[in-house]
Every structure is written in C-alpha cells, then in structure tokens.
Amino acid sequence: MWWLLAIVSALFLGIYDVVKKVSLNNNAVLPVLLFSSLSGAILFVPLWLASQSHFISSDHLFFIPSITLKEHAMLLLKSMIVVTSWIFSFFALKHLPLTIVSPVRATGPLWTLIGAIIIFSERLTTYQWIGIIITLAFFYLFSIAGKTEGISFRRNKWILFLILGTLFGAVSGLYDKFLLQHINRMAVQCYFTFYQVILFVPLVMVIWWPTRKKTSPFIWRWSIPLIGFFLIVADFFYFYALHIPESMISIVSALRRASVIVAFAFGAYLFKEKNIKTKALYLLGILVGIGLLIFGTSH
C-alpha cells in the first residue's frame, strides 16, 4: 500500500515540476518561491485553526496537533534544508530544459539509498537492488543527454546548482524518515510549510528587492499558487507513505522520482524541448527499473 501512495505522490510531483517551469520562465526566482510557499501555507491555516479549536477530532486524518518547542526547532531545521535545496533547484530549472532538470534531480535516490543503508540499516531484496541499479543507470544517461544540447556538465553553473539542490533534497528525504518517527505527519507538513514562508520573506527583502531593477523582474502568474497546491498534495501522500512503519525510505524516494515521466511528457509537449526520441528511450529504461522496484516491494 505504501508504495502505491509513493506513486500517487510522484504524479502530483510531476505536475508540480511543470507549473514551476511555467512560473519561472523569465521571472524572478525568490518571489516565485515566496508566493508559492505562501499559497501552500494558506491551505493549512483552516485545518490548523480547526484542529486547535478541536472542531476536528484528534483521530481525524487531517488533524494537526500542537508540538513541543524542540519539535518546532526540528521542523525549522527541515525547512532550512528544503529552502536551500529549492533555491538551487529553482534557479537551475529557470535556466535549463525541464527534460534535463527532472531526470538529474531524480538521481536523488542514489544518495538517499546510501544514507538509508547507513542510518536506518535498510536491506533490499535482489529485485529491488536490480530495479534501483537500472533506474539510476538510465537517470545517469538522462543527465549526460545534455551534452547534445550544448550543456556542459562541467562548466555550466546551473548544472552545479542542480546537483547541489539534488544533494540537499536527498538530505531532506533522510531527515523526513527520522522526523516521522517522532512527530505527527500532519504536524510535520503544516509547520514545515509555515516556516518556509518565514524563511523566504527575509530572503526576498534582503537579496531580491534591493536589486530587482537590475535582475529579473517579478511577473505574477496564476501558475505560481499552483506550485504550492500541487506540492502540498504530493507531500501529503509522500508523508503518508513514510508514516507507515514498514515503508522504506530508499524505495519511497525512488518511486517518487517517477515524477520525471510526467515532467518529461509536458516538457516535450509544452516546451518543444530537444532529443525527445533519445530521452524517451531512456525513459523506457526508467519504467523498467520502477516496475522491478514495485515487484520487489510486493514479494
């Protein structure tokens, strides 16, 4: 069941990647991050108020409990990790093709897998190992496909930003598993979302606002609040999957990266990106790897 939740999360995460690209084209990155985070936080306000007033009972699926000061500090740390990952990733997404960014970001399971084995002592079946190896191998082929599009993975600073964003995202994934062993999943998602806004406000005011006339101007688009909405939905299923005791962070993370399929399809159709046939072949390899992951999880 938990792996199915991870796949649903991947679907919404793919749509999330698409609306990010639409929002970031010729737009200022930090304000987009702020307003998309704000839209996500607004969705949690009614649930938080209803929970605090006990209008929603404590056994309800959407109940958000109060947490301790220590737990708030733990979630603030998560928000700092994610905000760092997003800043690097959003800048990379603005300047690179979506059909390159999504697969490279999808190499995150490699680092998450290494961390999960070391920290959580996770053990994989033979099918799962084969599935992960195949999936990551084709993710790697995707990453080097950029060479045919004139994108140097050694000299392009946006590729460096993309790699840094991916590494911080992997750290966040490992930290999620730890947090959900100690804090209610709805509390994690809610307060983490609130802290994102708190962190982005000073970043926008200090970094972007004074230089806004020299750098990219901010253009409001209705796709911006959709970033927050689709991320909230994707994370809801993601945290729900990790909340299940028998779930494995390495598998959940790998399956969640199937969002590349959705992003690839929209990137090819909406943005008319290059080398679609070659990338489609690599994508088929990813599907094979994901199929083995699911088979290994259920046996």
Helices and strands as residue ranges (DSSP letters): H 2-24, H 29-52, H 69-95, H 98-105, H 108-119, H 126-144, G 145-149, H 157-179, H 185-203, I 204-208, G 209-211, H 223-243, H 249-256, H 259-270, H 276-297
